[in-house]
């Protein structure tokens, strides 16, 4: 399963694990922390995040308005299946 995920995304599971470990205990109420996490994930995925998207993500996280499912995340990001 992990091998398929790596092939599909180009992201190594070891890197994801390291990121997850570094986020344990992170203060997601702190704007600097949230911005750093967004940058780390963007870098890991090799996908740039526009300033506009970064602002939207930061505001959503800081205001505790995170969607509960993938469909809601897609709607928030303006993507359709």
URMOHU-V632012 format. One record per helix or strand of 2 or more residues. SS is the DSSP state (h for helix, s for strand). FROM is the first residue (numbers start at 1). TO is the last residue. Records with the same first field share a line. If there is no record, write none. Layout:
SS=FROM-TO  FROM-TO
This chain:
h=2-9  13-23  31-45  51-62  70-77
